[in-house]
Amino acid sequence: MNNAPVKTVLLPATLTVGIVFCLLTSVLVGDKLKPSLETLSSGSTPQYLLREQKRNLAIRNVGLSILVSAGAGMAVAVGIRRSQGAIKQANRKHEAISQPIAEFLSSRPE
């Protein structure tokens, strides 16, 4: 089971998706700890964001977090698959070069 896609591709991609999503949505947790203030451009008096505005902002943030984390996971999976392909190609080249050399060295009189 040398080429197990679950270990080599799926696990790192899933971990990347989870970490990126947690990092991007951690902003929402920090938002609940302190009241959000928004200053109007016309005056300097701060106003509390309405609950609906916070909800809309949270929905956008979670949606963007889902898209970015899925993209990061796919990028990791593509990178791993490309590196595996490059390693296989290098091994094939090595075998193609080393076999004639080994035959030549074995056929030489000592």
Chimera marker file (.cmm) of the C-alpha trace (Angstrom):
<marker_set name="trace">
<marker id="1" x="0.000" y="0.000" z="0.000" r="1" g="1" b="0" radius="0.5"/>
<marker id="2" x="2.727" y="2.354" z="-1.078" r="1" g="1" b="0" radius="0.5"/>
<marker id="3" x="0.395" y="4.759" z="-2.857" r="1" g="1" b="0" radius="0.5"/>
<marker id="4" x="-2.338" y="5.249" z="-0.230" r="1" g="1" b="0" radius="0.5"/>
<marker id="5" x="-4.165" y="8.452" z="-1.197" r="1" g="1" b="0" radius="0.5"/>
<marker id="6" x="-5.811" y="8.733" z="2.213" r="1" g="1" b="0" radius="0.5"/>
<marker id="7" x="-2.498" y="9.092" z="4.025" r="1" g="1" b="0" radius="0.5"/>
<marker id="8" x="-0.591" y="11.028" z="1.436" r="1" g="1" b="0" radius="0.5"/>
<marker id="9" x="-3.189" y="13.414" z="0.008" r="1" g="1" b="0" radius="0.5"/>
<marker id="10" x="-6.484" y="13.412" z="1.871" r="1" g="1" b="0" radius="0.5"/>
<marker id="11" x="-5.176" y="13.739" z="5.426" r="1" g="1" b="0" radius="0.5"/>
<marker id="12" x="-2.885" y="16.756" z="4.820" r="1" g="1" b="0" radius="0.5"/>
<marker id="13" x="-5.555" y="18.470" z="2.711" r="1" g="1" b="0" radius="0.5"/>
<marker id="14" x="-8.215" y="17.907" z="5.394" r="1" g="1" b="0" radius="0.5"/>
<marker id="15" x="-5.924" y="19.202" z="8.133" r="1" g="1" b="0" radius="0.5"/>
<marker id="16" x="-5.159" y="22.283" z="6.050" r="1" g="1" b="0" radius="0.5"/>
<marker id="17" x="-8.859" y="22.953" z="5.468" r="1" g="1" b="0" radius="0.5"/>
<marker id="18" x="-9.609" y="22.661" z="9.185" r="1" g="1" b="0" radius="0.5"/>
<marker id="19" x="-6.742" y="24.872" z="10.303" r="1" g="1" b="0" radius="0.5"/>
<marker id="20" x="-7.460" y="27.608" z="7.763" r="1" g="1" b="0" radius="0.5"/>
<marker id="21" x="-11.181" y="27.570" z="8.580" r="1" g="1" b="0" radius="0.5"/>
<marker id="22" x="-10.486" y="27.807" z="12.334" r="1" g="1" b="0" radius="0.5"/>
<marker id="23" x="-8.065" y="30.678" z="11.857" r="1" g="1" b="0" radius="0.5"/>
<marker id="24" x="-10.435" y="32.633" z="9.640" r="1" g="1" b="0" radius="0.5"/>
<marker id="25" x="-13.499" y="32.120" z="11.835" r="1" g="1" b="0" radius="0.5"/>
<marker id="26" x="-11.659" y="32.880" z="15.081" r="1" g="1" b="0" radius="0.5"/>
<marker id="27" x="-12.431" y="36.536" z="14.358" r="1" g="1" b="0" radius="0.5"/>
<marker id="28" x="-16.082" y="35.829" z="15.129" r="1" g="1" b="0" radius="0.5"/>
<marker id="29" x="-15.259" y="34.479" z="18.585" r="1" g="1" b="0" radius="0.5"/>
<marker id="30" x="-13.198" y="37.544" z="19.422" r="1" g="1" b="0" radius="0.5"/>
<marker id="31" x="-16.074" y="39.727" z="18.287" r="1" g="1" b="0" radius="0.5"/>
<marker id="32" x="-18.388" y="38.407" z="21.020" r="1" g="1" b="0" radius="0.5"/>
<marker id="33" x="-15.964" y="39.299" z="23.792" r="1" g="1" b="0" radius="0.5"/>
<marker id="34" x="-16.105" y="43.054" z="23.228" r="1" g="1" b="0" radius="0.5"/>
<marker id="35" x="-18.818" y="45.280" z="21.795" r="1" g="1" b="0" radius="0.5"/>
<marker id="36" x="-18.282" y="46.298" z="18.193" r="1" g="1" b="0" radius="0.5"/>
<marker id="37" x="-18.186" y="49.990" z="17.518" r="1" g="1" b="0" radius="0.5"/>
<marker id="38" x="-18.628" y="51.737" z="14.237" r="1" g="1" b="0" radius="0.5"/>
<marker id="39" x="-18.031" y="55.420" z="13.773" r="1" g="1" b="0" radius="0.5"/>
<marker id="40" x="-20.059" y="57.315" z="11.275" r="1" g="1" b="0" radius="0.5"/>
<marker id="41" x="-18.170" y="59.128" z="8.550" r="1" g="1" b="0" radius="0.5"/>
<marker id="42" x="-20.199" y="62.283" z="9.134" r="1" g="1" b="0" radius="0.5"/>
<marker id="43" x="-19.636" y="62.455" z="12.896" r="1" g="1" b="0" radius="0.5"/>
<marker id="44" x="-17.385" y="61.080" z="15.592" r="1" g="1" b="0" radius="0.5"/>
<marker id="45" x="-20.088" y="59.459" z="17.750" r="1" g="1" b="0" radius="0.5"/>
<marker id="46" x="-19.712" y="55.659" z="17.956" r="1" g="1" b="0" radius="0.5"/>
<marker id="47" x="-22.766" y="53.521" z="17.343" r="1" g="1" b="0" radius="0.5"/>
<marker id="48" x="-23.219" y="49.884" z="18.230" r="1" g="1" b="0" radius="0.5"/>
<marker id="49" x="-23.730" y="47.586" z="15.297" r="1" g="1" b="0" radius="0.5"/>
<marker id="50" x="-27.172" y="46.151" z="15.137" r="1" g="1" b="0" radius="0.5"/>
<marker id="51" x="-27.682" y="42.432" z="15.691" r="1" g="1" b="0" radius="0.5"/>
<marker id="52" x="-28.762" y="41.963" z="12.069" r="1" g="1" b="0" radius="0.5"/>
<marker id="53" x="-25.644" y="43.704" z="10.780" r="1" g="1" b="0" radius="0.5"/>
<marker id="54" x="-23.477" y="41.450" z="12.947" r="1" g="1" b="0" radius="0.5"/>
<marker id="55" x="-25.298" y="38.394" z="11.646" r="1" g="1" b="0" radius="0.5"/>
<marker id="56" x="-24.835" y="39.478" z="8.024" r="1" g="1" b="0" radius="0.5"/>
<marker id="57" x="-21.160" y="40.134" z="8.678" r="1" g="1" b="0" radius="0.5"/>
<marker id="58" x="-20.776" y="36.713" z="10.319" r="1" g="1" b="0" radius="0.5"/>
<marker id="59" x="-22.498" y="34.973" z="7.404" r="1" g="1" b="0" radius="0.5"/>
<marker id="60" x="-20.175" y="36.659" z="4.932" r="1" g="1" b="0" radius="0.5"/>
<marker id="61" x="-17.142" y="35.811" z="7.051" r="1" g="1" b="0" radius="0.5"/>
<marker id="62" x="-18.102" y="32.138" z="7.362" r="1" g="1" b="0" radius="0.5"/>
<marker id="63" x="-18.873" y="31.902" z="3.647" r="1" g="1" b="0" radius="0.5"/>
<marker id="64" x="-15.538" y="33.449" z="2.725" r="1" g="1" b="0" radius="0.5"/>
<marker id="65" x="-13.793" y="31.182" z="5.244" r="1" g="1" b="0" radius="0.5"/>
<marker id="66" x="-15.359" y="28.106" z="3.638" r="1" g="1" b="0" radius="0.5"/>
<marker id="67" x="-14.231" y="29.174" z="0.168" r="1" g="1" b="0" radius="0.5"/>
<marker id="68" x="-10.701" y="30.094" z="1.209" r="1" g="1" b="0" radius="0.5"/>
<marker id="69" x="-10.186" y="26.955" z="3.291" r="1" g="1" b="0" radius="0.5"/>
<marker id="70" x="-11.505" y="24.715" z="0.493" r="1" g="1" b="0" radius="0.5"/>
<marker id="71" x="-9.156" y="26.434" z="-1.933" r="1" g="1" b="0" radius="0.5"/>
<marker id="72" x="-6.228" y="25.952" z="0.433" r="1" g="1" b="0" radius="0.5"/>
<marker id="73" x="-7.055" y="22.261" z="0.813" r="1" g="1" b="0" radius="0.5"/>
<marker id="74" x="-7.278" y="21.790" z="-2.938" r="1" g="1" b="0" radius="0.5"/>
<marker id="75" x="-3.976" y="23.609" z="-3.411" r="1" g="1" b="0" radius="0.5"/>
<marker id="76" x="-2.304" y="21.301" z="-0.899" r="1" g="1" b="0" radius="0.5"/>
<marker id="77" x="-3.749" y="18.221" z="-2.608" r="1" g="1" b="0" radius="0.5"/>
<marker id="78" x="-2.608" y="19.417" z="-6.044" r="1" g="1" b="0" radius="0.5"/>
<marker id="79" x="0.854" y="20.208" z="-4.707" r="1" g="1" b="0" radius="0.5"/>
<marker id="80" x="1.210" y="16.777" z="-3.141" r="1" g="1" b="0" radius="0.5"/>
<marker id="81" x="0.051" y="15.006" z="-6.298" r="1" g="1" b="0" radius="0.5"/>
<marker id="82" x="2.446" y="17.035" z="-8.453" r="1" g="1" b="0" radius="0.5"/>
<marker id="83" x="5.371" y="16.319" z="-6.154" r="1" g="1" b="0" radius="0.5"/>
<marker id="84" x="4.527" y="12.602" z="-6.214" r="1" g="1" b="0" radius="0.5"/>
<marker id="85" x="4.476" y="12.702" z="-10.009" r="1" g="1" b="0" radius="0.5"/>
<marker id="86" x="7.845" y="14.453" z="-10.098" r="1" g="1" b="0" radius="0.5"/>
<marker id="87" x="9.332" y="11.853" z="-7.746" r="1" g="1" b="0" radius="0.5"/>
<marker id="88" x="8.016" y="8.988" z="-9.885" r="1" g="1" b="0" radius="0.5"/>
<marker id="89" x="9.398" y="10.603" z="-13.031" r="1" g="1" b="0" radius="0.5"/>
<marker id="90" x="12.807" y="11.093" z="-11.402" r="1" g="1" b="0" radius="0.5"/>
<marker id="91" x="12.830" y="7.434" z="-10.292" r="1" g="1" b="0" radius="0.5"/>
<marker id="92" x="12.012" y="6.288" z="-13.830" r="1" g="1" b="0" radius="0.5"/>
<marker id="93" x="14.853" y="8.406" z="-15.238" r="1" g="1" b="0" radius="0.5"/>
<marker id="94" x="17.234" y="7.042" z="-12.616" r="1" g="1" b="0" radius="0.5"/>
<marker id="95" x="16.288" y="3.455" z="-13.453" r="1" g="1" b="0" radius="0.5"/>
<marker id="96" x="16.612" y="4.124" z="-17.183" r="1" g="1" b="0" radius="0.5"/>
<marker id="97" x="20.116" y="5.498" z="-16.702" r="1" g="1" b="0" radius="0.5"/>
<marker id="98" x="21.362" y="3.087" z="-14.049" r="1" g="1" b="0" radius="0.5"/>
<marker id="99" x="20.328" y="-0.136" z="-15.831" r="1" g="1" b="0" radius="0.5"/>
<marker id="100" x="22.562" y="0.349" z="-18.925" r="1" g="1" b="0" radius="0.5"/>
<marker id="101" x="25.430" y="1.459" z="-16.704" r="1" g="1" b="0" radius="0.5"/>
<marker id="102" x="25.074" y="-1.643" z="-14.521" r="1" g="1" b="0" radius="0.5"/>
<marker id="103" x="24.958" y="-3.872" z="-17.605" r="1" g="1" b="0" radius="0.5"/>
<marker id="104" x="28.043" y="-2.202" z="-19.024" r="1" g="1" b="0" radius="0.5"/>
<marker id="105" x="29.966" y="-2.568" z="-15.784" r="1" g="1" b="0" radius="0.5"/>
<marker id="106" x="28.965" y="-6.212" z="-15.387" r="1" g="1" b="0" radius="0.5"/>
<marker id="107" x="29.995" y="-7.103" z="-18.952" r="1" g="1" b="0" radius="0.5"/>
<marker id="108" x="33.449" y="-5.507" z="-18.666" r="1" g="1" b="0" radius="0.5"/>
<marker id="109" x="36.360" y="-7.852" z="-18.163" r="1" g="1" b="0" radius="0.5"/>
<marker id="110" x="38.221" y="-7.227" z="-14.956" r="1" g="1" b="0" radius="0.5"/>
<link id1="1" id2="2" r="1" g="1" b="0" radius="0.2"/>
<link id1="2" id2="3" r="1" g="1" b="0" radius="0.2"/>
<link id1="3" id2="4" r="1" g="1" b="0" radius="0.2"/>
<link id1="4" id2="5" r="1" g="1" b="0" radius="0.2"/>
<link id1="5" id2="6" r="1" g="1" b="0" radius="0.2"/>
<link id1="6" id2="7" r="1" g="1" b="0" radius="0.2"/>
<link id1="7" id2="8" r="1" g="1" b="0" radius="0.2"/>
<link id1="8" id2="9" r="1" g="1" b="0" radius="0.2"/>
<link id1="9" id2="10" r="1" g="1" b="0" radius="0.2"/>
<link id1="10" id2="11" r="1" g="1" b="0" radius="0.2"/>
<link id1="11" id2="12" r="1" g="1" b="0" radius="0.2"/>
<link id1="12" id2="13" r="1" g="1" b="0" radius="0.2"/>
<link id1="13" id2="14" r="1" g="1" b="0" radius="0.2"/>
<link id1="14" id2="15" r="1" g="1" b="0" radius="0.2"/>
<link id1="15" id2="16" r="1" g="1" b="0" radius="0.2"/>
<link id1="16" id2="17" r="1" g="1" b="0" radius="0.2"/>
<link id1="17" id2="18" r="1" g="1" b="0" radius="0.2"/>
<link id1="18" id2="19" r="1" g="1" b="0" radius="0.2"/>
<link id1="19" id2="20" r="1" g="1" b="0" radius="0.2"/>
<link id1="20" id2="21" r="1" g="1" b="0" radius="0.2"/>
<link id1="21" id2="22" r="1" g="1" b="0" radius="0.2"/>
<link id1="22" id2="23" r="1" g="1" b="0" radius="0.2"/>
<link id1="23" id2="24" r="1" g="1" b="0" radius="0.2"/>
<link id1="24" id2="25" r="1" g="1" b="0" radius="0.2"/>
<link id1="25" id2="26" r="1" g="1" b="0" radius="0.2"/>
<link id1="26" id2="27" r="1" g="1" b="0" radius="0.2"/>
<link id1="27" id2="28" r="1" g="1" b="0" radius="0.2"/>
<link id1="28" id2="29" r="1" g="1" b="0" radius="0.2"/>
<link id1="29" id2="30" r="1" g="1" b="0" radius="0.2"/>
<link id1="30" id2="31" r="1" g="1" b="0" radius="0.2"/>
<link id1="31" id2="32" r="1" g="1" b="0" radius="0.2"/>
<link id1="32" id2="33" r="1" g="1" b="0" radius="0.2"/>
<link id1="33" id2="34" r="1" g="1" b="0" radius="0.2"/>
<link id1="34" id2="35" r="1" g="1" b="0" radius="0.2"/>
<link id1="35" id2="36" r="1" g="1" b="0" radius="0.2"/>
<link id1="36" id2="37" r="1" g="1" b="0" radius="0.2"/>
<link id1="37" id2="38" r="1" g="1" b="0" radius="0.2"/>
<link id1="38" id2="39" r="1" g="1" b="0" radius="0.2"/>
<link id1="39" id2="40" r="1" g="1" b="0" radius="0.2"/>
<link id1="40" id2="41" r="1" g="1" b="0" radius="0.2"/>
<link id1="41" id2="42" r="1" g="1" b="0" radius="0.2"/>
<link id1="42" id2="43" r="1" g="1" b="0" radius="0.2"/>
<link id1="43" id2="44" r="1" g="1" b="0" radius="0.2"/>
<link id1="44" id2="45" r="1" g="1" b="0" radius="0.2"/>
<link id1="45" id2="46" r="1" g="1" b="0" radius="0.2"/>
<link id1="46" id2="47" r="1" g="1" b="0" radius="0.2"/>
<link id1="47" id2="48" r="1" g="1" b="0" radius="0.2"/>
<link id1="48" id2="49" r="1" g="1" b="0" radius="0.2"/>
<link id1="49" id2="50" r="1" g="1" b="0" radius="0.2"/>
<link id1="50" id2="51" r="1" g="1" b="0" radius="0.2"/>
<link id1="51" id2="52" r="1" g="1" b="0" radius="0.2"/>
<link id1="52" id2="53" r="1" g="1" b="0" radius="0.2"/>
<link id1="53" id2="54" r="1" g="1" b="0" radius="0.2"/>
<link id1="54" id2="55" r="1" g="1" b="0" radius="0.2"/>
<link id1="55" id2="56" r="1" g="1" b="0" radius="0.2"/>
<link id1="56" id2="57" r="1" g="1" b="0" radius="0.2"/>
<link id1="57" id2="58" r="1" g="1" b="0" radius="0.2"/>
<link id1="58" id2="59" r="1" g="1" b="0" radius="0.2"/>
<link id1="59" id2="60" r="1" g="1" b="0" radius="0.2"/>
<link id1="60" id2="61" r="1" g="1" b="0" radius="0.2"/>
<link id1="61" id2="62" r="1" g="1" b="0" radius="0.2"/>
<link id1="62" id2="63" r="1" g="1" b="0" radius="0.2"/>
<link id1="63" id2="64" r="1" g="1" b="0" radius="0.2"/>
<link id1="64" id2="65" r="1" g="1" b="0" radius="0.2"/>
<link id1="65" id2="66" r="1" g="1" b="0" radius="0.2"/>
<link id1="66" id2="67" r="1" g="1" b="0" radius="0.2"/>
<link id1="67" id2="68" r="1" g="1" b="0" radius="0.2"/>
<link id1="68" id2="69" r="1" g="1" b="0" radius="0.2"/>
<link id1="69" id2="70" r="1" g="1" b="0" radius="0.2"/>
<link id1="70" id2="71" r="1" g="1" b="0" radius="0.2"/>
<link id1="71" id2="72" r="1" g="1" b="0" radius="0.2"/>
<link id1="72" id2="73" r="1" g="1" b="0" radius="0.2"/>
<link id1="73" id2="74" r="1" g="1" b="0" radius="0.2"/>
<link id1="74" id2="75" r="1" g="1" b="0" radius="0.2"/>
<link id1="75" id2="76" r="1" g="1" b="0" radius="0.2"/>
<link id1="76" id2="77" r="1" g="1" b="0" radius="0.2"/>
<link id1="77" id2="78" r="1" g="1" b="0" radius="0.2"/>
<link id1="78" id2="79" r="1" g="1" b="0" radius="0.2"/>
<link id1="79" id2="80" r="1" g="1" b="0" radius="0.2"/>
<link id1="80" id2="81" r="1" g="1" b="0" radius="0.2"/>
<link id1="81" id2="82" r="1" g="1" b="0" radius="0.2"/>
<link id1="82" id2="83" r="1" g="1" b="0" radius="0.2"/>
<link id1="83" id2="84" r="1" g="1" b="0" radius="0.2"/>
<link id1="84" id2="85" r="1" g="1" b="0" radius="0.2"/>
<link id1="85" id2="86" r="1" g="1" b="0" radius="0.2"/>
<link id1="86" id2="87" r="1" g="1" b="0" radius="0.2"/>
<link id1="87" id2="88" r="1" g="1" b="0" radius="0.2"/>
<link id1="88" id2="89" r="1" g="1" b="0" radius="0.2"/>
<link id1="89" id2="90" r="1" g="1" b="0" radius="0.2"/>
<link id1="90" id2="91" r="1" g="1" b="0" radius="0.2"/>
<link id1="91" id2="92" r="1" g="1" b="0" radius="0.2"/>
<link id1="92" id2="93" r="1" g="1" b="0" radius="0.2"/>
<link id1="93" id2="94" r="1" g="1" b="0" radius="0.2"/>
<link id1="94" id2="95" r="1" g="1" b="0" radius="0.2"/>
<link id1="95" id2="96" r="1" g="1" b="0" radius="0.2"/>
<link id1="96" id2="97" r="1" g="1" b="0" radius="0.2"/>
<link id1="97" id2="98" r="1" g="1" b="0" radius="0.2"/>
<link id1="98" id2="99" r="1" g="1" b="0" radius="0.2"/>
<link id1="99" id2="100" r="1" g="1" b="0" radius="0.2"/>
<link id1="100" id2="101" r="1" g="1" b="0" radius="0.2"/>
<link id1="101" id2="102" r="1" g="1" b="0" radius="0.2"/>
<link id1="102" id2="103" r="1" g="1" b="0" radius="0.2"/>
<link id1="103" id2="104" r="1" g="1" b="0" radius="0.2"/>
<link id1="104" id2="105" r="1" g="1" b="0" radius="0.2"/>
<link id1="105" id2="106" r="1" g="1" b="0" radius="0.2"/>
<link id1="106" id2="107" r="1" g="1" b="0" radius="0.2"/>
<link id1="107" id2="108" r="1" g="1" b="0" radius="0.2"/>
<link id1="108" id2="109" r="1" g="1" b="0" radius="0.2"/>
<link id1="109" id2="110" r="1" g="1" b="0" radius="0.2"/>
</marker_set>
